[in-house]
Amino acid sequence: GAIGIGETIDNIRRFGFIQTGTFKEHTKKYIVLEVNKIKIAVIAFATGHNKKECNLTAEGIDFLLNSYSEEKAEKIINEARAEGADIILVCIHWGQVSKNVENKVQQNIARKLAELGADCIIGSHPQVLQPFEIIKYQNKKVPVFYSLGNFISHNTRGAKSRSVIACLDIQKENESIVLECSYIPVHTAKSYQGQKFVVLPIRKDTDDERDKKRLVIIENTLGKEIALNKNIVYKVENEDRTEDSAKTVGNKFMYANADGYIRITGLDSQCNTLSYDIPVEIDNMPVREISCMAFQGNQIMKNINFSKNIEYVSEQAFKDC
């Protein structure tokens, strides 16, 4: 709810990041960055909030969030332009999870944003990479990244581990702006030089067979209207070849227990004991909540005993179980 939004914003700022899209005080619904004398307005919208709106009042939704509507988008884009923004960059939370192709709703919103004055659109939420498109409107070309992917997550295999970093090359000549896009392909490695969950770039000339496959998939997903960024030089050794710590034996899950974890135990339909380990703390904050869809689709667990640390279990935690 409101407390979580406030704490998140405080932590983002504490680490020195720039933030918009959620708010804890009355301020503009966008930010303007000046880079090499070019003013870039960043606007962040969401078409949905992962069913968390129930934790806020109607007043809180209006004040704390930036829900997308055509009317709101037009108003904010015009305000940013009036402040002198050379470029309007719209970041938007939209689409369907695990879908590697954008849907009609995303396409329609992208075209409307282009009509309203957006110069570049970058999407998130699907957790997988989606295509790149250039929308032509009047005499303008608006690049759209429908979804950049997860960037970093606990998913280190398959589609949810593959992402790109969007690169925007903006040049200003007199009053005209030239915008070109490229990308750096990346994936989340399970471990790298002893660190867990590390984002690693994928070189065009990689000799790693897994990276070659990842690169082909990324290039095919994004399409031919955009190219890899050739101006960035990076050298990365191959990721550590470590096995997953979780091993399965039939329907029985075996996890190595360790200090600092809560063990959630239960029974399957044959009364075999099963366990999940979750951290007691994350970044020195106690874990007290099991969030939406934490056990989504789990067909094994029959009974679960939660630790006393857990104070809240979302009613959506066991969806489709």
Disulfide bonds with the S-S distance in Angstrom:
none
